[in-house]
Structure formats: structure tokens, C-alpha cells
Amino acid sequence: MLAKLGAQNSDVGDVIFWCVIFIVAIIVIVAVGMILRRRLVGAEDVSSADSALTLQQLRDLRNSGQISDAEFQTLKSQIIAQFKPTNSDVSD
């Protein structure tokens, strides 16, 4: 009878051990996924920022006379519109 009780305790211990291993594995997988996602999204942000005009660059172009005030306002509105959330972003 005592041997049977000892075997049951061993089985419960094994189940708990493997549950902990499973949970740790899930946490590691999620963490790695988040790190990879940040790196991929960060790389896209840097490349798009390099190719786009900034508001400061637009101001410099306007101040140097290379673009008119109307062109400045149009381009400024376009840049700002890129960063405004869309309806689908707001509903999430």
C-alpha cells in the first residue's frame, strides 16, 4: 500500500515538472518572437525614415526658398497624415 502511494506521488511530481517545463518553453518562445518582431519592425522604421522628408527638412527648404509656403503646407499635411491613426488602428 505504501509503495502504491509513493508511486502516485512520483507521478504527480513528474506531471508538475513537465508542466513547469512546458510553461517555461512557451515564455521563451513568446519572448524570442517579440524580440524578432521588434527588430523587424525597427528595421522598417529606420529605412522609411531615411527615405522620407522630415518636417525640419521641409522647413529648411521653405526657408531657403526652394519650395513655396503652399508647397510646404501641402507636404507638411502629407507627412502628418502618415502618422495619424486610421479607423482600424483606433478600433483595436
PyMOL Python script that loads the backbone (N, CA, C, O; Angstrom):
from pymol import cmd

cmd.read_pdbstr("""\
ATOM      1  N   MET A   1       0.817  -1.186   0.000  1.00  0.00           N
ATOM      2  CA  MET A   1       0.000   0.000   0.000  1.00  0.00           C
ATOM      3  C   MET A   1       0.869   1.261   0.000  1.00  0.00           C
ATOM      4  O   MET A   1       0.594   2.201  -0.745  1.00  0.00           O
ATOM      5  N   LEU A   2       1.900   1.284   0.819  1.00  0.00           N
ATOM      6  CA  LEU A   2       2.790   2.439   0.853  1.00  0.00           C
ATOM      7  C   LEU A   2       3.549   2.588  -0.456  1.00  0.00           C
ATOM      8  O   LEU A   2       3.827   3.706  -0.888  1.00  0.00           O
ATOM      9  N   ALA A   3       3.885   1.471  -1.089  1.00  0.00           N
ATOM     10  CA  ALA A   3       4.589   1.529  -2.372  1.00  0.00           C
ATOM     11  C   ALA A   3       3.699   2.162  -3.435  1.00  0.00           C
ATOM     12  O   ALA A   3       4.169   2.923  -4.280  1.00  0.00           O
ATOM     13  N   LYS A   4       2.410   1.840  -3.383  1.00  0.00           N
ATOM     14  CA  LYS A   4       1.472   2.417  -4.353  1.00  0.00           C
ATOM     15  C   LYS A   4       1.336   3.924  -4.137  1.00  0.00           C
ATOM     16  O   LYS A   4       1.289   4.686  -5.103  1.00  0.00           O
ATOM     17  N   LEU A   5       1.274   4.351  -2.893  1.00  0.00           N
ATOM     18  CA  LEU A   5       1.173   5.770  -2.575  1.00  0.00           C
ATOM     19  C   LEU A   5       2.431   6.512  -3.021  1.00  0.00           C
ATOM     20  O   LEU A   5       2.337   7.630  -3.526  1.00  0.00           O
ATOM     21  N   GLY A   6       3.582   5.919  -2.844  1.00  0.00           N
ATOM     22  CA  GLY A   6       4.838   6.519  -3.289  1.00  0.00           C
ATOM     23  C   GLY A   6       4.885   6.652  -4.792  1.00  0.00           C
ATOM     24  O   GLY A   6       5.410   7.643  -5.299  1.00  0.00           O
ATOM     25  N   ALA A   7       4.357   5.691  -5.522  1.00  0.00           N
ATOM     26  CA  ALA A   7       4.326   5.744  -6.982  1.00  0.00           C
ATOM     27  C   ALA A   7       3.411   6.863  -7.458  1.00  0.00           C
ATOM     28  O   ALA A   7       3.714   7.527  -8.449  1.00  0.00           O
ATOM     29  N   GLN A   8       2.296   7.081  -6.768  1.00  0.00           N
ATOM     30  CA  GLN A   8       1.378   8.158  -7.150  1.00  0.00           C
ATOM     31  C   GLN A   8       2.020   9.525  -6.929  1.00  0.00           C
ATOM     32  O   GLN A   8       1.853  10.429  -7.749  1.00  0.00           O
ATOM     33  N   ASN A   9       2.751   9.680  -5.829  1.00  0.00           N
ATOM     34  CA  ASN A   9       3.449  10.943  -5.570  1.00  0.00           C
ATOM     35  C   ASN A   9       4.491  11.208  -6.647  1.00  0.00           C
ATOM     36  O   ASN A   9       4.691  12.348  -7.065  1.00  0.00           O
ATOM     37  N   SER A  10       5.154  10.139  -7.093  1.00  0.00           N
ATOM     38  CA  SER A  10       6.149  10.278  -8.149  1.00  0.00           C
ATOM     39  C   SER A  10       5.489  10.730  -9.449  1.00  0.00           C
ATOM     40  O   SER A  10       6.030  11.575 -10.163  1.00  0.00           O
ATOM     41  N   ASP A  11       4.322  10.170  -9.753  1.00  0.00           N
ATOM     42  CA  ASP A  11       3.603  10.556 -10.970  1.00  0.00           C
ATOM     43  C   ASP A  11       3.166  12.023 -10.914  1.00  0.00           C
ATOM     44  O   ASP A  11       3.275  12.739 -11.909  1.00  0.00           O
ATOM     45  N   VAL A  12       2.679  12.466  -9.769  1.00  0.00           N
ATOM     46  CA  VAL A  12       2.256  13.854  -9.606  1.00  0.00           C
ATOM     47  C   VAL A  12       3.462  14.782  -9.761  1.00  0.00           C
ATOM     48  O   VAL A  12       3.362  15.835 -10.392  1.00  0.00           O
ATOM     49  N   GLY A  13       4.583  14.395  -9.192  1.00  0.00           N
ATOM     50  CA  GLY A  13       5.802  15.188  -9.325  1.00  0.00           C
ATOM     51  C   GLY A  13       6.247  15.299 -10.768  1.00  0.00           C
ATOM     52  O   GLY A  13       6.677  16.364 -11.210  1.00  0.00           O
ATOM     53  N   ASP A  14       6.147  14.195 -11.511  1.00  0.00           N
ATOM     54  CA  ASP A  14       6.509  14.218 -12.931  1.00  0.00           C
ATOM     55  C   ASP A  14       5.597  15.148 -13.721  1.00  0.00           C
ATOM     56  O   ASP A  14       6.060  15.891 -14.586  1.00  0.00           O
ATOM     57  N   VAL A  15       4.312  15.106 -13.427  1.00  0.00           N
ATOM     58  CA  VAL A  15       3.356  15.963 -14.136  1.00  0.00           C
ATOM     59  C   VAL A  15       3.653  17.433 -13.849  1.00  0.00           C
ATOM     60  O   VAL A  15       3.651  18.261 -14.760  1.00  0.00           O
ATOM     61  N   ILE A  16       3.906  17.751 -12.596  1.00  0.00           N
ATOM     62  CA  ILE A  16       4.219  19.136 -12.236  1.00  0.00           C
ATOM     63  C   ILE A  16       5.507  19.583 -12.916  1.00  0.00           C
ATOM     64  O   ILE A  16       5.581  20.695 -13.440  1.00  0.00           O
ATOM     65  N   PHE A  17       6.517  18.727 -12.910  1.00  0.00           N
ATOM     66  CA  PHE A  17       7.791  19.050 -13.552  1.00  0.00           C
ATOM     67  C   PHE A  17       7.593  19.365 -15.032  1.00  0.00           C
ATOM     68  O   PHE A  17       8.104  20.373 -15.520  1.00  0.00           O
ATOM     69  N   TRP A  18       6.864  18.522 -15.745  1.00  0.00           N
ATOM     70  CA  TRP A  18       6.680  18.735 -17.182  1.00  0.00           C
ATOM     71  C   TRP A  18       5.773  19.930 -17.476  1.00  0.00           C
ATOM     72  O   TRP A  18       5.927  20.582 -18.509  1.00  0.00           O
ATOM     73  N   CYS A  19       4.839  20.221 -16.586  1.00  0.00           N
ATOM     74  CA  CYS A  19       4.013  21.428 -16.754  1.00  0.00           C
ATOM     75  C   CYS A  19       4.875  22.685 -16.626  1.00  0.00           C
ATOM     76  O   CYS A  19       4.718  23.632 -17.396  1.00  0.00           O
ATOM     77  N   VAL A  20       5.780  22.688 -15.656  1.00  0.00           N
ATOM     78  CA  VAL A  20       6.680  23.829 -15.486  1.00  0.00           C
ATOM     79  C   VAL A  20       7.581  23.972 -16.710  1.00  0.00           C
ATOM     80  O   VAL A  20       7.782  25.084 -17.199  1.00  0.00           O
ATOM     81  N   ILE A  21       8.120  22.873 -17.206  1.00  0.00           N
ATOM     82  CA  ILE A  21       8.963  22.905 -18.406  1.00  0.00           C
ATOM     83  C   ILE A  21       8.173  23.464 -19.589  1.00  0.00           C
ATOM     84  O   ILE A  21       8.695  24.279 -20.349  1.00  0.00           O
ATOM     85  N   PHE A  22       6.925  23.036 -19.752  1.00  0.00           N
ATOM     86  CA  PHE A  22       6.070  23.492 -20.845  1.00  0.00           C
ATOM     87  C   PHE A  22       5.820  24.997 -20.747  1.00  0.00           C
ATOM     88  O   PHE A  22       5.902  25.704 -21.751  1.00  0.00           O
ATOM     89  N   ILE A  23       5.518  25.489 -19.553  1.00  0.00           N
ATOM     90  CA  ILE A  23       5.249  26.918 -19.361  1.00  0.00           C
ATOM     91  C   ILE A  23       6.500  27.743 -19.648  1.00  0.00           C
ATOM     92  O   ILE A  23       6.419  28.789 -20.293  1.00  0.00           O
ATOM     93  N   VAL A  24       7.648  27.283 -19.176  1.00  0.00           N
ATOM     94  CA  VAL A  24       8.902  27.994 -19.437  1.00  0.00           C
ATOM     95  C   VAL A  24       9.187  28.027 -20.937  1.00  0.00           C
ATOM     96  O   VAL A  24       9.627  29.050 -21.462  1.00  0.00           O
ATOM     97  N   ALA A  25       8.939  26.915 -21.629  1.00  0.00           N
ATOM     98  CA  ALA A  25       9.171  26.870 -23.077  1.00  0.00           C
ATOM     99  C   ALA A  25       8.275  27.878 -23.797  1.00  0.00           C
ATOM    100  O   ALA A  25       8.725  28.552 -24.723  1.00  0.00           O
ATOM    101  N   ILE A  26       7.026  27.984 -23.384  1.00  0.00           N
ATOM    102  CA  ILE A  26       6.108  28.945 -24.005  1.00  0.00           C
ATOM    103  C   ILE A  26       6.596  30.374 -23.769  1.00  0.00           C
ATOM    104  O   ILE A  26       6.568  31.197 -24.683  1.00  0.00           O
ATOM    105  N   ILE A  27       7.040  30.667 -22.559  1.00  0.00           N
ATOM    106  CA  ILE A  27       7.537  32.009 -22.250  1.00  0.00           C
ATOM    107  C   ILE A  27       8.753  32.344 -23.106  1.00  0.00           C
ATOM    108  O   ILE A  27       8.866  33.457 -23.618  1.00  0.00           O
ATOM    109  N   VAL A  28       9.658  31.389 -23.261  1.00  0.00           N
ATOM    110  CA  VAL A  28      10.854  31.614 -24.079  1.00  0.00           C
ATOM    111  C   VAL A  28      10.471  31.856 -25.536  1.00  0.00           C
ATOM    112  O   VAL A  28      11.014  32.757 -26.175  1.00  0.00           O
ATOM    113  N   ILE A  29       9.548  31.068 -26.064  1.00  0.00           N
ATOM    114  CA  ILE A  29       9.124  31.223 -27.461  1.00  0.00           C
ATOM    115  C   ILE A  29       8.479  32.593 -27.681  1.00  0.00           C
ATOM    116  O   ILE A  29       8.756  33.253 -28.682  1.00  0.00           O
ATOM    117  N   VAL A  30       7.631  33.016 -26.761  1.00  0.00           N
ATOM    118  CA  VAL A  30       6.978  34.326 -26.885  1.00  0.00           C
ATOM    119  C   VAL A  30       8.014  35.447 -26.806  1.00  0.00           C
ATOM    120  O   VAL A  30       7.945  36.405 -27.576  1.00  0.00           O
ATOM    121  N   ALA A  31       8.967  35.338 -25.891  1.00  0.00           N
ATOM    122  CA  ALA A  31       9.999  36.368 -25.756  1.00  0.00           C
ATOM    123  C   ALA A  31      10.846  36.474 -27.020  1.00  0.00           C
ATOM    124  O   ALA A  31      11.137  37.577 -27.482  1.00  0.00           O
ATOM    125  N   VAL A  32      11.238  35.343 -27.577  1.00  0.00           N
ATOM    126  CA  VAL A  32      12.029  35.355 -28.814  1.00  0.00           C
ATOM    127  C   VAL A  32      11.214  35.965 -29.951  1.00  0.00           C
ATOM    128  O   VAL A  32      11.745  36.741 -30.747  1.00  0.00           O
ATOM    129  N   GLY A  33       9.935  35.622 -30.032  1.00  0.00           N
ATOM    130  CA  GLY A  33       9.073  36.195 -31.061  1.00  0.00           C
ATOM    131  C   GLY A  33       8.952  37.703 -30.936  1.00  0.00           C
ATOM    132  O   GLY A  33       8.972  38.414 -31.940  1.00  0.00           O
ATOM    133  N   MET A  34       8.827  38.195 -29.713  1.00  0.00           N
ATOM    134  CA  MET A  34       8.722  39.641 -29.505  1.00  0.00           C
ATOM    135  C   MET A  34      10.021  40.349 -29.890  1.00  0.00           C
ATOM    136  O   MET A  34       9.991  41.424 -30.489  1.00  0.00           O
ATOM    137  N   ILE A  35      11.146  39.753 -29.550  1.00  0.00           N
ATOM    138  CA  ILE A  35      12.435  40.355 -29.902  1.00  0.00           C
ATOM    139  C   ILE A  35      12.600  40.408 -31.413  1.00  0.00           C
ATOM    140  O   ILE A  35      13.021  41.429 -31.958  1.00  0.00           O
ATOM    141  N   LEU A  36      12.270  39.310 -32.096  1.00  0.00           N
ATOM    142  CA  LEU A  36      12.384  39.290 -33.556  1.00  0.00           C
ATOM    143  C   LEU A  36      11.448  40.305 -34.193  1.00  0.00           C
ATOM    144  O   LEU A  36      11.824  40.986 -35.147  1.00  0.00           O
ATOM    145  N   ARG A  37      10.239  40.408 -33.674  1.00  0.00           N
ATOM    146  CA  ARG A  37       9.270  41.360 -34.222  1.00  0.00           C
ATOM    147  C   ARG A  37       9.773  42.795 -34.071  1.00  0.00           C
ATOM    148  O   ARG A  37       9.671  43.594 -35.002  1.00  0.00           O
ATOM    149  N   ARG A  38      10.314  43.118 -32.898  1.00  0.00           N
ATOM    150  CA  ARG A  38      10.840  44.469 -32.682  1.00  0.00           C
ATOM    151  C   ARG A  38      11.975  44.778 -33.644  1.00  0.00           C
ATOM    152  O   ARG A  38      12.061  45.884 -34.179  1.00  0.00           O
ATOM    153  N   ARG A  39      12.836  43.809 -33.860  1.00  0.00           N
ATOM    154  CA  ARG A  39      13.959  44.041 -34.773  1.00  0.00           C
ATOM    155  C   ARG A  39      13.475  44.240 -36.201  1.00  0.00           C
ATOM    156  O   ARG A  39      13.983  45.106 -36.914  1.00  0.00           O
ATOM    157  N   LEU A  40      12.497  43.447 -36.624  1.00  0.00           N
ATOM    158  CA  LEU A  40      11.985  43.578 -37.986  1.00  0.00           C
ATOM    159  C   LEU A  40      11.243  44.891 -38.168  1.00  0.00           C
ATOM    160  O   LEU A  40      11.446  45.584 -39.166  1.00  0.00           O
ATOM    161  N   VAL A  41      10.391  45.241 -37.225  1.00  0.00           N
ATOM    162  CA  VAL A  41       9.638  46.490 -37.318  1.00  0.00           C
ATOM    163  C   VAL A  41      10.584  47.673 -37.186  1.00  0.00           C
ATOM    164  O   VAL A  41      10.417  48.669 -37.890  1.00  0.00           O
ATOM    165  N   GLY A  42      11.562  47.590 -36.312  1.00  0.00           N
ATOM    166  CA  GLY A  42      12.538  48.664 -36.146  1.00  0.00           C
ATOM    167  C   GLY A  42      13.335  48.893 -37.410  1.00  0.00           C
ATOM    168  O   GLY A  42      13.633  50.038 -37.749  1.00  0.00           O
ATOM    169  N   ALA A  43      13.690  47.829 -38.117  1.00  0.00           N
ATOM    170  CA  ALA A  43      14.445  47.964 -39.363  1.00  0.00           C
ATOM    171  C   ALA A  43      13.605  48.662 -40.425  1.00  0.00           C
ATOM    172  O   ALA A  43      14.127  49.468 -41.195  1.00  0.00           O
ATOM    173  N   GLU A  44      12.310  48.360 -40.472  1.00  0.00           N
ATOM    174  CA  GLU A  44      11.431  49.017 -41.436  1.00  0.00           C
ATOM    175  C   GLU A  44      11.289  50.496 -41.110  1.00  0.00           C
ATOM    176  O   GLU A  44      11.281  51.329 -42.017  1.00  0.00           O
ATOM    177  N   ASP A  45      11.175  50.838 -39.821  1.00  0.00           N
ATOM    178  CA  ASP A  45      11.034  52.237 -39.427  1.00  0.00           C
ATOM    179  C   ASP A  45      12.259  53.048 -39.816  1.00  0.00           C
ATOM    180  O   ASP A  45      12.130  54.180 -40.281  1.00  0.00           O
ATOM    181  N   VAL A  46      13.440  52.484 -39.630  1.00  0.00           N
ATOM    182  CA  VAL A  46      14.669  53.201 -39.961  1.00  0.00           C
ATOM    183  C   VAL A  46      14.772  53.427 -41.459  1.00  0.00           C
ATOM    184  O   VAL A  46      15.140  54.519 -41.892  1.00  0.00           O
ATOM    185  N   SER A  47      14.453  52.412 -42.260  1.00  0.00           N
ATOM    186  CA  SER A  47      14.579  52.564 -43.706  1.00  0.00           C
ATOM    187  C   SER A  47      13.566  53.564 -44.246  1.00  0.00           C
ATOM    188  O   SER A  47      13.889  54.313 -45.168  1.00  0.00           O
ATOM    189  N   SER A  48      12.358  53.599 -43.708  1.00  0.00           N
ATOM    190  CA  SER A  48      11.371  54.562 -44.188  1.00  0.00           C
ATOM    191  C   SER A  48      11.727  55.970 -43.732  1.00  0.00           C
ATOM    192  O   SER A  48      11.444  56.931 -44.448  1.00  0.00           O
ATOM    193  N   ALA A  49      12.332  56.119 -42.573  1.00  0.00           N
ATOM    194  CA  ALA A  49      12.720  57.440 -42.099  1.00  0.00           C
ATOM    195  C   ALA A  49      13.865  58.002 -42.928  1.00  0.00           C
ATOM    196  O   ALA A  49      13.941  59.214 -43.129  1.00  0.00           O
ATOM    197  N   ASP A  50      14.749  57.148 -43.409  1.00  0.00           N
ATOM    198  CA  ASP A  50      15.869  57.615 -44.216  1.00  0.00           C
ATOM    199  C   ASP A  50      15.406  58.153 -45.563  1.00  0.00           C
ATOM    200  O   ASP A  50      15.993  59.103 -46.080  1.00  0.00           O
ATOM    201  N   SER A  51      14.369  57.566 -46.136  1.00  0.00           N
ATOM    202  CA  SER A  51      13.943  57.950 -47.474  1.00  0.00           C
ATOM    203  C   SER A  51      12.911  59.074 -47.476  1.00  0.00           C
ATOM    204  O   SER A  51      12.660  59.658 -48.530  1.00  0.00           O
ATOM    205  N   ALA A  52      12.313  59.393 -46.347  1.00  0.00           N
ATOM    206  CA  ALA A  52      11.262  60.402 -46.295  1.00  0.00           C
ATOM    207  C   ALA A  52      11.810  61.734 -45.790  1.00  0.00           C
ATOM    208  O   ALA A  52      12.787  61.790 -45.043  1.00  0.00           O
ATOM    209  N   LEU A  53      11.148  62.795 -46.223  1.00  0.00           N
ATOM    210  CA  LEU A  53      11.500  64.125 -45.731  1.00  0.00           C
ATOM    211  C   LEU A  53      10.969  64.293 -44.314  1.00  0.00           C
ATOM    212  O   LEU A  53       9.886  63.808 -43.987  1.00  0.00           O
ATOM    213  N   THR A  54      11.723  64.968 -43.491  1.00  0.00           N
ATOM    214  CA  THR A  54      11.253  65.298 -42.156  1.00  0.00           C
ATOM    215  C   THR A  54      10.684  66.707 -42.174  1.00  0.00           C
ATOM    216  O   THR A  54      10.909  67.470 -43.114  1.00  0.00           O
ATOM    217  N   LEU A  55       9.951  67.039 -41.135  1.00  0.00           N
ATOM    218  CA  LEU A  55       9.399  68.391 -41.055  1.00  0.00           C
ATOM    219  C   LEU A  55      10.514  69.432 -41.003  1.00  0.00           C
ATOM    220  O   LEU A  55      10.384  70.516 -41.571  1.00  0.00           O
ATOM    221  N   GLN A  56      11.598  69.104 -40.325  1.00  0.00           N
ATOM    222  CA  GLN A  56      12.718  70.054 -40.264  1.00  0.00           C
ATOM    223  C   GLN A  56      13.318  70.274 -41.647  1.00  0.00           C
ATOM    224  O   GLN A  56      13.666  71.401 -41.999  1.00  0.00           O
ATOM    225  N   GLN A  57      13.442  69.212 -42.428  1.00  0.00           N
ATOM    226  CA  GLN A  57      13.968  69.361 -43.792  1.00  0.00           C
ATOM    227  C   GLN A  57      13.037  70.221 -44.636  1.00  0.00           C
ATOM    228  O   GLN A  57      13.492  71.032 -45.442  1.00  0.00           O
ATOM    229  N   LEU A  58      11.731  70.041 -44.450  1.00  0.00           N
ATOM    230  CA  LEU A  58      10.775  70.877 -45.184  1.00  0.00           C
ATOM    231  C   LEU A  58      10.914  72.343 -44.788  1.00  0.00           C
ATOM    232  O   LEU A  58      10.887  73.228 -45.643  1.00  0.00           O
ATOM    233  N   ARG A  59      11.062  72.596 -43.488  1.00  0.00           N
ATOM    234  CA  ARG A  59      11.250  73.981 -43.037  1.00  0.00           C
ATOM    235  C   ARG A  59      12.502  74.587 -43.661  1.00  0.00           C
ATOM    236  O   ARG A  59      12.501  75.736 -44.102  1.00  0.00           O
ATOM    237  N   ASP A  60      13.560  73.800 -43.689  1.00  0.00           N
ATOM    238  CA  ASP A  60      14.808  74.298 -44.281  1.00  0.00           C
ATOM    239  C   ASP A  60      14.627  74.618 -45.764  1.00  0.00           C
ATOM    240  O   ASP A  60      15.137  75.627 -46.249  1.00  0.00           O
ATOM    241  N   LEU A  61      13.897  73.753 -46.489  1.00  0.00           N
ATOM    242  CA  LEU A  61      13.645  74.002 -47.912  1.00  0.00           C
ATOM    243  C   LEU A  61      12.822  75.274 -48.103  1.00  0.00           C
ATOM    244  O   LEU A  61      13.089  76.067 -49.006  1.00  0.00           O
ATOM    245  N   ARG A  62      11.819  75.458 -47.243  1.00  0.00           N
ATOM    246  CA  ARG A  62      10.984  76.662 -47.336  1.00  0.00           C
ATOM    247  C   ARG A  62      11.797  77.904 -46.999  1.00  0.00           C
ATOM    248  O   ARG A  62      11.714  78.917 -47.695  1.00  0.00           O
ATOM    249  N   ASN A  63      12.579  77.823 -45.933  1.00  0.00           N
ATOM    250  CA  ASN A  63      13.370  78.988 -45.509  1.00  0.00           C
ATOM    251  C   ASN A  63      14.441  79.363 -46.524  1.00  0.00           C
ATOM    252  O   ASN A  63      14.812  80.532 -46.639  1.00  0.00           O
ATOM    253  N   SER A  64      14.937  78.373 -47.259  1.00  0.00           N
ATOM    254  CA  SER A  64      15.960  78.676 -48.273  1.00  0.00           C
ATOM    255  C   SER A  64      15.335  79.095 -49.597  1.00  0.00           C
ATOM    256  O   SER A  64      16.053  79.465 -50.526  1.00  0.00           O
ATOM    257  N   GLY A  65      13.992  79.043 -49.697  1.00  0.00           N
ATOM    258  CA  GLY A  65      13.316  79.473 -50.907  1.00  0.00           C
ATOM    259  C   GLY A  65      13.198  78.398 -51.973  1.00  0.00           C
ATOM    260  O   GLY A  65      12.784  78.690 -53.095  1.00  0.00           O
ATOM    261  N   GLN A  66      13.549  77.167 -51.650  1.00  0.00           N
ATOM    262  CA  GLN A  66      13.472  76.093 -52.640  1.00  0.00           C
ATOM    263  C   GLN A  66      12.043  75.608 -52.855  1.00  0.00           C
ATOM    264  O   GLN A  66      11.720  75.080 -53.919  1.00  0.00           O
ATOM    265  N   ILE A  67      11.180  75.785 -51.842  1.00  0.00           N
ATOM    266  CA  ILE A  67       9.754  75.486 -52.013  1.00  0.00           C
ATOM    267  C   ILE A  67       8.957  76.665 -51.468  1.00  0.00           C
ATOM    268  O   ILE A  67       9.430  77.410 -50.610  1.00  0.00           O
ATOM    269  N   SER A  68       7.734  76.819 -51.983  1.00  0.00           N
ATOM    270  CA  SER A  68       6.878  77.927 -51.548  1.00  0.00           C
ATOM    271  C   SER A  68       6.160  77.544 -50.252  1.00  0.00           C
ATOM    272  O   SER A  68       6.213  76.397 -49.808  1.00  0.00           O
ATOM    273  N   ASP A  69       5.485  78.540 -49.655  1.00  0.00           N
ATOM    274  CA  ASP A  69       4.712  78.271 -48.445  1.00  0.00           C
ATOM    275  C   ASP A  69       3.580  77.287 -48.720  1.00  0.00           C
ATOM    276  O   ASP A  69       3.282  76.434 -47.884  1.00  0.00           O
ATOM    277  N   ALA A  70       2.948  77.402 -49.888  1.00  0.00           N
ATOM    278  CA  ALA A  70       1.861  76.483 -50.243  1.00  0.00           C
ATOM    279  C   ALA A  70       2.385  75.053 -50.376  1.00  0.00           C
ATOM    280  O   ALA A  70       1.755  74.110 -49.897  1.00  0.00           O
ATOM    281  N   GLU A  71       3.533  74.896 -51.024  1.00  0.00           N
ATOM    282  CA  GLU A  71       4.129  73.561 -51.151  1.00  0.00           C
ATOM    283  C   GLU A  71       4.508  73.006 -49.775  1.00  0.00           C
ATOM    284  O   GLU A  71       4.333  71.820 -49.496  1.00  0.00           O
ATOM    285  N   PHE A  72       5.029  73.889 -48.926  1.00  0.00           N
ATOM    286  CA  PHE A  72       5.393  73.475 -47.575  1.00  0.00           C
ATOM    287  C   PHE A  72       4.173  72.951 -46.830  1.00  0.00           C
ATOM    288  O   PHE A  72       4.232  71.889 -46.212  1.00  0.00           O
ATOM    289  N   GLN A  73       3.061  73.695 -46.886  1.00  0.00           N
ATOM    290  CA  GLN A  73       1.846  73.287 -46.180  1.00  0.00           C
ATOM    291  C   GLN A  73       1.315  71.954 -46.709  1.00  0.00           C
ATOM    292  O   GLN A  73       0.890  71.097 -45.934  1.00  0.00           O
ATOM    293  N   THR A  74       1.342  71.785 -48.037  1.00  0.00           N
ATOM    294  CA  THR A  74       0.862  70.539 -48.638  1.00  0.00           C
ATOM    295  C   THR A  74       1.714  69.355 -48.190  1.00  0.00           C
ATOM    296  O   THR A  74       1.185  68.327 -47.769  1.00  0.00           O
ATOM    297  N   LEU A  75       3.018  69.502 -48.280  1.00  0.00           N
ATOM    298  CA  LEU A  75       3.917  68.411 -47.893  1.00  0.00           C
ATOM    299  C   LEU A  75       3.844  68.132 -46.392  1.00  0.00           C
ATOM    300  O   LEU A  75       3.907  66.980 -45.964  1.00  0.00           O
ATOM    301  N   LYS A  76       3.711  69.185 -45.605  1.00  0.00           N
ATOM    302  CA  LYS A  76       3.595  69.029 -44.155  1.00  0.00           C
ATOM    303  C   LYS A  76       2.337  68.233 -43.810  1.00  0.00           C
ATOM    304  O   LYS A  76       2.377  67.341 -42.963  1.00  0.00           O
ATOM    305  N   SER A  77       1.235  68.552 -44.460  1.00  0.00           N
ATOM    306  CA  SER A  77      -0.015  67.823 -44.224  1.00  0.00           C
ATOM    307  C   SER A  77       0.124  66.350 -44.588  1.00  0.00           C
ATOM    308  O   SER A  77      -0.395  65.481 -43.886  1.00  0.00           O
ATOM    309  N   GLN A  78       0.822  66.071 -45.681  1.00  0.00           N
ATOM    310  CA  GLN A  78       1.022  64.682 -46.096  1.00  0.00           C
ATOM    311  C   GLN A  78       1.864  63.909 -45.086  1.00  0.00           C
ATOM    312  O   GLN A  78       1.574  62.751 -44.787  1.00  0.00           O
ATOM    313  N   ILE A  79       2.893  64.544 -44.569  1.00  0.00           N
ATOM    314  CA  ILE A  79       3.750  63.875 -43.585  1.00  0.00           C
ATOM    315  C   ILE A  79       2.977  63.605 -42.299  1.00  0.00           C
ATOM    316  O   ILE A  79       3.060  62.513 -41.738  1.00  0.00           O
ATOM    317  N   ILE A  80       2.234  64.589 -41.839  1.00  0.00           N
ATOM    318  CA  ILE A  80       1.468  64.427 -40.603  1.00  0.00           C
ATOM    319  C   ILE A  80       0.396  63.358 -40.772  1.00  0.00           C
ATOM    320  O   ILE A  80       0.129  62.598 -39.841  1.00  0.00           O
ATOM    321  N   ALA A  81      -0.218  63.292 -41.948  1.00  0.00           N
ATOM    322  CA  ALA A  81      -1.256  62.291 -42.203  1.00  0.00           C
ATOM    323  C   ALA A  81      -0.704  60.868 -42.125  1.00  0.00           C
ATOM    324  O   ALA A  81      -1.442  59.942 -41.789  1.00  0.00           O
ATOM    325  N   GLN A  82       0.569  60.683 -42.426  1.00  0.00           N
ATOM    326  CA  GLN A  82       1.169  59.348 -42.351  1.00  0.00           C
ATOM    327  C   GLN A  82       1.196  58.824 -40.922  1.00  0.00           C
ATOM    328  O   GLN A  82       1.174  57.612 -40.710  1.00  0.00           O
ATOM    329  N   PHE A  83       1.243  59.713 -39.944  1.00  0.00           N
ATOM    330  CA  PHE A  83       1.379  59.299 -38.560  1.00  0.00           C
ATOM    331  C   PHE A  83       0.065  59.316 -37.791  1.00  0.00           C
ATOM    332  O   PHE A  83       0.023  58.895 -36.635  1.00  0.00           O
ATOM    333  N   LYS A  84      -1.008  59.796 -38.416  1.00  0.00           N
ATOM    334  CA  LYS A  84      -2.306  59.774 -37.763  1.00  0.00           C
ATOM    335  C   LYS A  84      -2.856  58.356 -37.814  1.00  0.00           C
ATOM    336  O   LYS A  84      -2.718  57.679 -38.832  1.00  0.00           O
ATOM    337  N   PRO A  85      -3.484  57.891 -36.717  1.00  0.00           N
ATOM    338  CA  PRO A  85      -4.043  56.535 -36.737  1.00  0.00           C
ATOM    339  C   PRO A  85      -5.247  56.457 -37.668  1.00  0.00           C
ATOM    340  O   PRO A  85      -6.036  57.396 -37.767  1.00  0.00           O
ATOM    341  N   THR A  86      -5.369  55.335 -38.337  1.00  0.00           N
ATOM    342  CA  THR A  86      -6.532  55.109 -39.186  1.00  0.00           C
ATOM    343  C   THR A  86      -7.673  54.594 -38.328  1.00  0.00           C
ATOM    344  O   THR A  86      -7.475  54.310 -37.147  1.00  0.00           O
ATOM    345  N   ASN A  87      -8.854  54.468 -38.897  1.00  0.00           N
ATOM    346  CA  ASN A  87     -10.007  53.967 -38.153  1.00  0.00           C
ATOM    347  C   ASN A  87      -9.759  52.564 -37.626  1.00  0.00           C
ATOM    348  O   ASN A  87     -10.178  52.244 -36.514  1.00  0.00           O
ATOM    349  N   SER A  88      -9.088  51.721 -38.401  1.00  0.00           N
ATOM    350  CA  SER A  88      -8.817  50.356 -37.950  1.00  0.00           C
ATOM    351  C   SER A  88      -7.832  50.350 -36.787  1.00  0.00           C
ATOM    352  O   SER A  88      -7.913  49.473 -35.927  1.00  0.00           O
ATOM    353  N   ASP A  89      -6.899  51.311 -36.737  1.00  0.00           N
ATOM    354  CA  ASP A  89      -5.953  51.389 -35.623  1.00  0.00           C
ATOM    355  C   ASP A  89      -6.653  51.819 -34.342  1.00  0.00           C
ATOM    356  O   ASP A  89      -6.331  51.327 -33.261  1.00  0.00           O
ATOM    357  N   VAL A  90      -7.609  52.734 -34.460  1.00  0.00           N
ATOM    358  CA  VAL A  90      -8.302  53.256 -33.296  1.00  0.00           C
ATOM    359  C   VAL A  90      -9.218  52.202 -32.699  1.00  0.00           C
ATOM    360  O   VAL A  90      -9.327  52.122 -31.475  1.00  0.00           O
ATOM    361  N   SER A  91      -9.879  51.395 -33.509  1.00  0.00           N
ATOM    362  CA  SER A  91     -10.827  50.406 -33.004  1.00  0.00           C
ATOM    363  C   SER A  91     -10.148  49.243 -32.319  1.00  0.00           C
ATOM    364  O   SER A  91     -10.788  48.541 -31.535  1.00  0.00           O
ATOM    365  N   ASP A  92      -8.858  49.011 -32.589  1.00  0.00           N
ATOM    366  CA  ASP A  92      -8.144  47.899 -31.946  1.00  0.00           C
ATOM    367  C   ASP A  92      -7.847  48.265 -30.553  1.00  0.00           C
ATOM    368  O   ASP A  92      -7.248  47.476 -29.822  1.00  0.00           O
TER     369      ASP A  92
END
""", "prot")
cmd.dss("prot")
cmd.show_as("cartoon", "prot")
cmd.util.cbc("prot")
cmd.orient("prot")
